[in-house]
């Protein structure tokens, strides 16, 4: 986290540790509420091709060109009472940015995204004294190492740059999300761990997997195999997000509730997406999604809830 002229690096680091400790305590004692969709909120403000620096669809560029748009999304979620927001950095990794020929900007985009979220969270906290947190989003990228799309080391090092930028910008936790390939998941977890070691900043590390309607991850891994592979890596939380709505996630959460020694999270889509002429439509309204999450909290003991696409 960059320090202000009136804040020394050591005091900024102490404040960051205090926030992360408070987040750990909150996750251990109550249900923490996160935000929901980022992409559709950004699109609703009609950013121009110039805003994207002619890299259409690269939402992370908006962290630099239109921080006001990104900030407004965080503000909208904090206004309705969430405890934490995710950074606009889902695609700030080597494989996704390489498709725009800007893989060298992963750290820059990650730091900027975390800084916007940190400043917004701090502004809201200053208003009422209530702590808000920033979850540094680490997306899956666009290449699957298990299928040989990309080398493991290249992938891991890209995730490390992503995580280092997020930590520098003031993230209180890192969330590895929408993971589809267990080797990719491991590379992102280890990249995040290497970033924490390199920076000396220790924060909670959360992992959220994406399961298809087939009941497995994209490459066929079942929930039991995923838990067995990931839990020994010392993650602080495990769960599900994206791909499906709450109904399709229930059995996977039931398994995790019975077998996981790690606290659980869930951030589903607003229902199973339906492809229409105008694009994907998410059928579940706010009340339906809230009811499903309330049931999950009671049935499976979730510690962190939020939304994904919708």
C-alpha positions, 0 to 999 in steps of 0.5 A: 500500500502506497503511503501518503506524505503524512504516513510512514511506510511502517505505519502503513504496514501496521495499519494493513496488518491490523485490517487483515487481522480484523478480517480474519477475526470477522471471518471466524466469528460472523458472516462477512458479506462481499460485493457482486458483479464487476463487469456488468457494472462497468459496462453499464457506464458505457466506457469508450474505446478510448477509455480502453486504450483501444483494448476493447474488453480489457476492464483492468485498463480502466483502473488507469484511464477511468478510475472514477468508473471503477470507484463508482462500482465500489461505492455502489456496493459499499452504499448498500452495506457490504463489508468488502469489495473485490478489486477490478483485477480479474484479468490482471494476469500473464495469460489474459494480458498477453492477449492484449500484448501488455503482459508487462503491465500486470503489476501496474494494473493490479496495484492501481485496482487495489489502490482504488478499492483501498481508497474507497473502503477507507473513505467509507470507514472514515464516515462511520468508523465501520471497517471495510475490506478489500479482496484482491481478485486473482482470476484464472487467466485464459490458458490451461496449463494441464492442457499445455497451453502455457508453461507452469513457471510463466503462469506462476510468475505472472500470478506473483506479479498480480499478487504483489501489485494487489498487496502494494495497493492495499488489499486485505486478502487475496482471492484466487477465484473461478479456478477451472484447472487444478494445476492453474489453481496451484500456480496461482496459490503458490504465486500468491504465497511467493508474493507475500514472502517477497513483500513481507505482507501476510494476508488471508488467502482464499480460493474459489472454484468454478464447477460446470453443470456437469458437476465437475471443474472444466477439466473433469476434477470432482469436488473431493479431488479438488479439496484433497489437492488444495487444502494442504496448500495452507489456504485460509478459505475454500468455496465456489463461485461463477459458472452456475447459480446457487441451485447447482452449487448446493451438493458441492457445498454440502460435500465441503461442509462435511469434509473441509477443515477450511472455512467456506465461501460462496459467490454464485451467479444470479442463477444459471445463465441463459443465452439470449439474442442480447447475450447472457441473462441471469434469471435470479433477482436480488431476493432470490439470490439473498434467500439462497445465500441465507439458506447456505449460511444456515445449512453449510456454515458459510463464513463469506458470501457474495455474488459473481456474474449477474 
